[in-house]
Amino acid sequence: DFRGCGASEGPRGMVVPGEEMADCKAAIDYLASRPEVDPDRIALRGASYGAIVAVCTAAEDGRAKAVIAQGGWGSSHRFFSELHHTPEAWKKFSDMIEDGRAKLAAGADAPRAHRFDIVPIPEPLRPNIDDRSIFDFSVKTAIETYDFCPQDHVAKVAPRPLMIIHAASDIVVRPSASMDLFAHAGENAELYIMAGLDHFMFGENDPRVINLVNARFIPVSVDVDRRPDISRRY
């Protein structure tokens, strides 16, 4: 678990890219120290937010020999603007960001926000989110994620293999988000847009996804999503 999540220590609901990347590197440290692990055969796999953490960690840490990124994005500005696509929704989100920046600049703590005010999840997809998940976040999470641009880092993963997967009908993170990431990737990158799946494709047990991942995946890996297997609930 990343800091502030699950059983880990740290401020609850403070999820920012730089800290998650540091925690991912620490997980690689631990895994590489295990006697049963070949440190030259470690991969990263992430979904959604975990996808950008996996990509950007690998860009900085050459010990990650391959990456599978599902449902991530290249441009955070585009990602959030497509999420909050109506004028009313964008104003609400922008006001939240501006208020948080002002409070942080004044030396105060950032306000808190509900998870779905930062990243809206449609009602039919919410059962995919585990009841133990955090729903109360610091607005600093939104600010630092909005300011972070994974497509500025992804080319550094090359020449190691990078597999980018996205659901064609994903309404949480649009397929264009992974297209942005792929467009900035270097050699040995692959992009798969798959029909008939939603944002939580790793939980649907679709044989196409399972076969695709199994065909490419290196046996020993750090799971950025903090799950031991492909299960329905995050």
Legacy VTK file of the C-alpha trace (Angstrom):
# vtk DataFile Version 3.0
C-alpha trace
ASCII
DATASET POLYDATA
POINTS 234 float
0.000 0.000 0.000
1.202 3.513 -0.788
1.626 5.905 2.108
-1.709 7.069 3.481
-3.506 4.128 1.865
-4.595 0.720 3.121
-2.454 -0.471 6.034
0.371 2.018 5.407
1.154 4.986 7.615
0.950 8.584 6.430
-1.699 11.298 6.017
-4.924 9.767 4.748
-6.156 10.883 1.382
-2.875 12.511 0.353
-2.082 10.857 -2.969
0.404 12.741 -5.125
2.459 11.394 -8.055
5.925 12.122 -6.684
5.286 10.352 -3.383
3.672 7.343 -5.054
6.662 7.054 -7.382
8.977 7.092 -4.364
6.914 4.352 -2.743
7.010 2.327 -5.954
10.809 2.592 -6.015
10.878 1.428 -2.389
8.777 -1.585 -3.392
11.317 -2.372 -6.121
14.093 -2.070 -3.492
12.338 -4.646 -1.343
11.491 -7.007 -4.176
15.025 -6.883 -5.574
16.383 -7.813 -2.143
14.422 -11.061 -2.009
16.560 -14.146 -2.623
13.915 -15.786 -4.830
13.689 -12.751 -7.150
15.851 -12.111 -10.201
16.371 -8.316 -10.002
16.758 -8.194 -13.782
13.222 -9.538 -14.275
11.076 -7.000 -12.442
8.157 -5.304 -14.194
5.569 -2.736 -13.185
1.857 -3.008 -13.893
-0.622 -0.260 -13.079
-4.222 0.650 -13.783
-5.631 4.200 -14.002
-3.637 6.340 -11.529
-1.396 3.341 -11.022
-0.641 3.358 -14.746
0.921 6.804 -14.659
2.850 5.904 -11.505
4.199 2.762 -13.176
5.207 4.608 -16.340
6.872 7.533 -14.593
8.640 5.340 -12.031
10.087 3.226 -14.823
11.172 6.417 -16.599
13.352 7.222 -13.575
14.293 3.731 -12.423
15.967 1.411 -14.899
15.407 -1.594 -12.651
11.875 -1.799 -14.056
12.462 -3.918 -17.155
8.944 -3.645 -18.600
5.701 -1.758 -17.968
2.033 -2.546 -18.515
-0.120 0.589 -18.190
-3.893 0.155 -18.319
-6.304 3.089 -18.449
-3.710 5.800 -17.805
-3.173 9.129 -19.493
-0.554 11.365 -21.059
-1.847 14.873 -20.360
-3.401 15.527 -16.946
-4.894 18.790 -18.213
-6.735 16.929 -20.964
-7.690 14.106 -18.614
-9.370 16.443 -16.116
-10.995 18.624 -18.762
-12.605 15.545 -20.338
-13.738 14.286 -16.923
-15.347 17.613 -15.973
-16.622 18.303 -19.465
-19.616 20.582 -18.856
-19.051 24.305 -18.152
-20.622 23.901 -14.697
-18.510 20.878 -13.790
-15.300 22.518 -15.052
-16.000 25.678 -13.056
-16.587 23.633 -9.895
-13.345 21.723 -10.419
-11.349 24.859 -11.338
-12.675 26.755 -8.323
-11.643 23.845 -6.091
-8.112 23.915 -7.558
-7.776 27.703 -7.241
-9.069 27.699 -3.660
-6.636 24.928 -2.749
-3.693 26.750 -4.324
-4.582 29.945 -2.457
-4.778 28.173 0.904
-1.493 26.348 0.349
0.204 29.612 -0.702
-1.046 31.206 2.526
0.510 28.411 4.566
-2.757 26.700 5.402
-3.765 23.117 4.769
-5.539 22.401 1.514
-9.290 21.807 1.785
-10.737 18.314 1.601
-12.827 16.963 -1.262
-14.822 13.836 -1.986
-13.130 11.353 -4.270
-15.818 11.808 -6.936
-15.407 15.587 -6.949
-11.841 14.977 -8.140
-12.394 11.954 -10.379
-16.104 11.314 -11.041
-17.004 7.636 -11.366
-20.382 6.863 -12.975
-22.836 5.045 -10.704
-22.792 1.739 -12.649
-19.016 1.457 -12.185
-18.845 2.318 -8.486
-19.259 -1.285 -7.283
-15.753 -1.874 -8.681
-14.331 0.335 -5.928
-13.638 -1.543 -2.720
-15.568 -0.316 0.328
-12.241 0.072 2.146
-11.041 2.639 -0.377
-10.484 6.258 0.640
-13.226 8.700 -0.346
-12.034 11.830 1.482
-8.992 13.443 -0.161
-6.873 16.524 0.251
-7.359 18.942 -2.642
-3.554 18.854 -2.872
-4.084 15.478 -4.536
-6.077 17.168 -7.315
-3.595 20.044 -7.630
-0.450 17.949 -7.899
-2.068 15.434 -10.213
-3.380 18.221 -12.451
0.122 19.742 -12.609
1.765 16.408 -13.420
2.229 15.452 -17.084
3.099 11.765 -17.662
3.677 12.256 -21.385
6.724 14.383 -20.525
8.334 11.299 -18.945
7.165 8.281 -20.936
9.873 8.389 -23.630
12.465 7.569 -20.954
10.990 4.082 -20.563
12.435 3.133 -23.969
14.000 0.905 -25.122
12.337 -1.260 -22.469
8.941 -2.732 -23.450
5.879 -0.618 -22.661
2.410 -2.034 -23.250
-0.445 0.492 -23.050
-3.981 -0.918 -22.830
-7.258 0.994 -22.821
-10.959 0.213 -23.012
-12.564 1.740 -26.092
-15.698 2.691 -24.160
-13.911 3.949 -21.016
-15.879 6.955 -19.717
-13.637 7.588 -16.707
-10.383 7.987 -18.621
-11.049 8.473 -22.337
-9.091 6.341 -24.834
-7.527 9.561 -26.149
-5.622 9.739 -22.858
-3.653 6.565 -23.591
-3.241 7.689 -27.192
-1.530 10.823 -25.860
0.770 8.640 -23.773
1.595 6.367 -26.703
2.234 9.319 -29.031
5.032 10.482 -26.715
6.471 7.018 -26.016
9.697 5.775 -27.505
10.584 2.526 -29.237
9.165 -0.812 -28.072
5.858 0.754 -27.034
2.582 -0.949 -27.968
-0.981 0.418 -27.749
-4.100 -1.765 -27.532
-7.613 -0.254 -27.579
-10.089 -2.992 -26.667
-13.847 -2.961 -27.245
-16.477 -4.308 -24.850
-14.667 -3.403 -21.623
-14.894 -0.601 -19.070
-12.363 1.359 -17.017
-11.892 -1.549 -14.610
-10.911 -4.028 -17.319
-8.420 -5.887 -15.120
-11.369 -6.976 -12.976
-13.568 -8.358 -15.753
-11.674 -11.611 -16.368
-11.926 -11.069 -20.109
-9.790 -13.777 -21.783
-8.500 -11.282 -24.359
-6.987 -9.140 -21.606
-5.680 -12.112 -19.644
-4.058 -13.667 -22.708
-2.576 -10.360 -23.819
-1.037 -9.657 -20.407
0.161 -13.223 -19.912
1.821 -13.203 -23.326
3.900 -10.141 -22.456
4.261 -10.106 -18.697
7.502 -10.853 -16.884
6.825 -13.397 -14.093
7.976 -11.345 -11.075
6.462 -7.910 -10.727
5.566 -5.034 -8.442
1.809 -4.471 -8.703
1.273 -0.717 -8.525
-2.412 -1.321 -7.794
-1.495 -3.143 -4.590
-3.531 -6.228 -5.478
-2.180 -9.796 -5.428
-4.144 -10.899 -8.499
-6.650 -9.811 -11.119
-9.786 -9.518 -9.002
-13.130 -7.862 -9.607
-12.978 -5.320 -6.814
-10.269 -2.684 -6.415
LINES 1 235
234 0 1 2 3 4 5 6 7 8 9 10 11 12 13 14 15 16 17 18 19 20 21 22 23 24 25 26 27 28 29 30 31 32 33 34 35 36 37 38 39 40 41 42 43 44 45 46 47 48 49 50 51 52 53 54 55 56 57 58 59 60 61 62 63 64 65 66 67 68 69 70 71 72 73 74 75 76 77 78 79 80 81 82 83 84 85 86 87 88 89 90 91 92 93 94 95 96 97 98 99 100 101 102 103 104 105 106 107 108 109 110 111 112 113 114 115 116 117 118 119 120 121 122 123 124 125 126 127 128 129 130 131 132 133 134 135 136 137 138 139 140 141 142 143 144 145 146 147 148 149 150 151 152 153 154 155 156 157 158 159 160 161 162 163 164 165 166 167 168 169 170 171 172 173 174 175 176 177 178 179 180 181 182 183 184 185 186 187 188 189 190 191 192 193 194 195 196 197 198 199 200 201 202 203 204 205 206 207 208 209 210 211 212 213 214 215 216 217 218 219 220 221 222 223 224 225 226 227 228 229 230 231 232 233
